[in-house]
């Protein structure tokens, strides 16, 4: 039996998988890895079943000791990777011996890094998922120094490739494709046009639930009706009364309090997951 012992947890490290699908009616959002593309890539490098849980590390700083031999991979935000102080590559399969220490530095670009271990992180499932939902508190608590995370049995055959190319750097502004939202009619024509015409900036108000954006001016509603609330999804762009949009991410509330002017294409949500404060965003409408 092998496990990972947390030496340093960084600012926020959580256990994540592909989330809880189908529980929105009970008030539980999907949660799971914010950048599912990077999460899946880490699992693929160590030959895991796609359902295996990884560690999602926000702004780096993680240090873990392998108790027993393990195989790991690091993907997502680009960080300096070291084993026992010796530099290693990210987006590559790494073999750790008993007692080896894996260390992640601060990201040079991006926000969230994923660490997969062959077999997956073995924590109890809650509603069919091992994901930590930071908004509702469902799932395991964020990891802390001294935690011991057992390695599970969700491993398949090892892949042929031991290294894969990392994704290209996210441009500034980042381009996110959007479709019309279910409450687009709540907004003036000028507001819907401004959403895709203007450049928006990521504010420091961001977490696993969403990103508050700031632009040259507020997005105005066409009327003053009180929004009754409606089920939401990751990628939805809500607009509160102040007119500054909020892009929802994995731990979004199951029911939103504000109308949704547009929804980011699902294949682009992983880009939003890596945006840092100050990064600019341009929305491009899909026809």
C-alpha positions in Angstrom: 0.0 0.0 0.0 1.3 3.4 -1.0 0.2 6.9 0.0 1.2 10.6 -0.4 2.1 12.5 2.7 1.4 16.2 2.5 4.5 18.2 3.7 3.3 21.6 2.5 -0.2 22.2 1.1 0.3 25.6 -0.6 -2.4 28.3 -0.6 -5.2 25.8 -1.6 -4.9 22.2 -2.6 -8.0 20.0 -3.0 -8.9 16.6 -4.2 -10.8 16.7 -7.5 -12.2 14.3 -10.1 -14.7 14.9 -12.9 -17.4 16.0 -10.6 -21.0 15.1 -9.6 -23.2 15.0 -12.6 -27.0 14.9 -12.2 -27.4 16.3 -8.7 -28.5 19.9 -9.6 -32.1 19.2 -8.7 -31.0 18.5 -5.1 -29.1 21.7 -4.9 -25.6 20.2 -5.5 -23.4 21.7 -8.3 -21.1 19.5 -10.4 -17.9 20.7 -8.8 -14.8 18.7 -9.9 -11.6 19.9 -11.5 -11.9 23.5 -12.7 -9.5 22.8 -15.5 -10.8 19.4 -16.6 -8.5 19.3 -19.6 -5.3 19.5 -17.4 -6.8 17.1 -14.9 -7.5 14.5 -17.6 -4.0 15.0 -19.1 -2.4 14.2 -15.7 -4.5 11.0 -15.4 -3.7 10.0 -18.9 0.1 10.3 -18.3 0.0 7.9 -15.4 -2.4 5.4 -17.0 -5.4 6.2 -14.7 -9.0 5.5 -15.3 -10.6 8.9 -16.2 -12.6 8.7 -12.9 -9.5 8.8 -10.8 -9.0 11.8 -8.4 -6.1 14.2 -8.6 -4.8 17.0 -6.5 -5.7 20.5 -7.7 -3.1 23.0 -6.5 -3.9 26.7 -6.7 -0.8 29.0 -7.1 1.6 26.2 -6.4 3.6 25.6 -3.2 2.7 21.9 -2.8 5.2 19.5 -1.3 4.4 15.8 -1.0 6.4 12.7 0.2 5.8 9.4 -1.5 5.5 6.6 1.0 6.1 3.5 -1.1 7.0 3.7 -4.9 4.5 5.7 -7.0 4.2 7.2 -10.5 3.0 10.8 -10.7 2.5 13.5 -13.3 2.2 17.3 -13.1 0.1 19.3 -15.6 -1.9 22.6 -15.8 -0.3 25.9 -14.7 3.4 25.8 -15.5 5.4 25.4 -12.3 9.0 24.4 -11.4 8.9 20.7 -10.6 11.5 19.0 -8.4 12.1 15.6 -6.9 14.4 15.7 -3.8 15.5 19.1 -5.0 16.4 18.0 -8.5 14.5 19.7 -11.4 12.1 17.6 -13.3 9.7 18.2 -16.2 6.0 18.8 -16.1 3.6 17.1 -18.5 5.8 14.0 -18.0 5.6 10.7 -16.1 7.7 10.7 -13.0 8.7 7.6 -11.0 9.0 8.2 -7.2 10.8 5.9 -4.9 9.8 5.4 -1.2 10.6 8.6 0.6 11.0 10.8 -2.5 9.7 14.4 -2.1 7.9 16.1 -5.0 7.9 19.9 -4.8 6.0 22.4 -6.9 7.0 26.0 -7.2 4.9 29.1 -7.9 3.3 29.2 -11.4 5.1 31.1 -14.1 1.8 31.2 -16.0 -1.7 30.0 -15.2 -3.3 29.4 -11.8 -4.1 25.8 -11.2 -1.8 22.8 -11.4 -2.8 19.1 -11.2 -0.9 16.2 -9.7 -2.0 12.7 -10.6 -0.7 9.6 -8.9 -1.1 6.2 -10.6 -4.2 4.6 -9.1 -5.7 8.0 -8.1 -6.2 9.6 -4.7 -8.4 7.3 -2.6 -10.7 9.3 -0.4 -14.4 8.4 0.4 -16.9 9.3 -2.3 -19.7 11.7 -1.5 -22.7 11.5 -3.9 -20.6 9.5 -6.3 -17.6 11.8 -6.4 -14.3 12.4 -4.5 -14.4 16.1 -5.5 -14.1 18.9 -2.9 -16.8 21.5 -3.4 -15.5 24.6 -1.6 -18.9 26.4 -1.8 -21.1 23.8 -0.3 -18.5 21.9 1.8 -19.4 18.6 0.2 -16.5 16.1 -0.2 -13.1 15.9 1.5 -11.7 19.0 3.2 -8.8 20.8 1.5 -5.5 19.0 2.3 -3.2 20.2 5.1 0.3 19.3 6.1 0.5 15.9 7.8 -2.4 14.5 5.7 -1.9 11.0 4.3 -3.7 10.4 1.1 -4.0 6.7 0.1 -3.3 5.7 -3.5 -6.3 3.9 -5.0 -6.7 1.2 -7.6 -8.1 3.1 -10.6 -5.1 2.3 -12.9 -5.2 0.9 -16.4 -2.3 0.2 -18.7 0.5 2.7 -18.7 0.6 4.9 -21.8 3.2 4.6 -24.5 4.1 8.3 -24.2 6.0 9.3 -21.0 5.8 13.0 -21.9 3.2 15.1 -23.8 3.5 18.7 -25.2 2.1 21.3 -22.8 -0.6 23.6 -24.1 0.3 26.9 -25.7 0.4 29.9 -23.4 -3.0 31.6 -23.0 -3.0 34.9 -25.0 -3.8 38.2 -23.4 -6.6 38.9 -24.0 -7.8 35.3 -23.7 -10.6 34.6 -26.2 -13.6 32.7 -24.8 -16.4 31.7 -27.2 -19.9 32.3 -25.9 -23.5 31.5 -26.8 -26.6 33.5 -25.9 -27.7 33.0 -22.3 -31.2 32.0 -21.2 -31.8 35.5 -19.9 -30.3 37.5 -22.7 -33.6 39.3 -23.2 -33.2 40.8 -19.7 -30.5 43.1 -21.0 -30.4 46.0 -23.4 -29.2 45.6 -26.9 -26.3 47.8 -26.0 -25.3 45.5 -23.1 -25.4 42.3 -25.2 -23.3 44.0 -27.8 -20.8 45.4 -25.3 -20.2 42.0 -23.8 -18.4 40.8 -26.9 -17.2 44.2 -28.1 -15.3 45.3 -24.9 -12.3 43.9 -23.2 -12.8 42.6 -19.7 -10.3 42.3 -16.9 -10.0 39.5 -14.3 -10.3 41.0 -10.8 -8.7 39.6 -7.6 -12.2 38.4 -6.7 -11.9 34.8 -8.0 -12.1 31.3 -6.6 -13.4 27.9 -7.6 -16.9 29.3 -7.7 -16.3 32.0 -10.2 -14.4 35.1 -11.6 -15.7 38.6 -11.2 -14.8 40.7 -14.3 -14.5 44.4 -14.7 -14.8 46.4 -17.9 -15.2 50.0 -19.1 -18.8 50.2 -17.8 -21.7 48.1 -16.4 -24.0 45.9 -18.5 -27.5 47.4 -18.2 -30.7 45.5 -17.8 -33.7 46.3 -20.0 -36.1 46.3 -17.0 -36.1 46.2 -13.3 -37.9 42.9 -12.6 -36.7 40.8 -9.7 -34.9 37.7 -11.0 -36.5 34.6 -9.5 -33.3 32.4 -9.8 -32.6 29.6 -12.1 -30.3 26.6 -12.3 -26.7 27.4 -13.5 -23.8 25.7 -15.1 -20.0 26.2 -15.2 -19.3 28.8 -17.9 -22.5 30.9 -17.3 -21.9 34.6 -17.2 -24.2 36.1 -14.5 -24.7 39.9 -14.3 -25.6 41.2 -10.8 -27.3 44.6 -10.2 -24.0 46.5 -10.4 -23.6 45.4 -14.0 -20.2 43.7 -13.7 -20.3 40.1 -15.0 -19.3 37.0 -13.0 -18.1 34.0 -14.9 -19.1 30.9 -13.0 -16.7 28.0 -12.5 -16.9 24.4 -11.1 -18.1 25.2 -7.6 -20.9 27.6 -8.8 -24.2 27.7 -6.8 -26.7 25.2 -8.1 -29.2 28.0 -8.5 -28.1 31.5 -9.6 -29.4 34.7 -8.1 -28.7 36.8 -11.2 -29.7 36.6 -14.9 -27.3 34.9 -17.3 -26.4 37.0 -20.4 -24.3 34.4 -22.1 -22.6 31.0 -21.6 -19.0 30.1 -22.4 -18.6 27.2 -24.7 -17.8 24.1 -22.5 -14.6 23.5 -24.4 -13.3 26.9 -23.4 -14.0 26.7 -19.6 -10.6 25.2 -19.0 -9.0 28.4 -20.3 -11.0 30.5 -17.8 -9.8 28.2 -15.0 -6.2 29.3 -15.6 -6.8 33.1 -15.7 -5.1 35.2 -13.0 -6.0 38.7 -11.7 -5.2 41.3 -14.3 -5.5 38.9 -17.3 -7.8 40.3 -20.0 -10.7 38.5 -21.6 -12.6 39.0 -24.8 -15.8 37.1 -25.5 -16.5 36.0 -29.0 -20.1 35.1 -29.9 -20.7 31.8 -31.7 -23.3 32.0 -34.5 
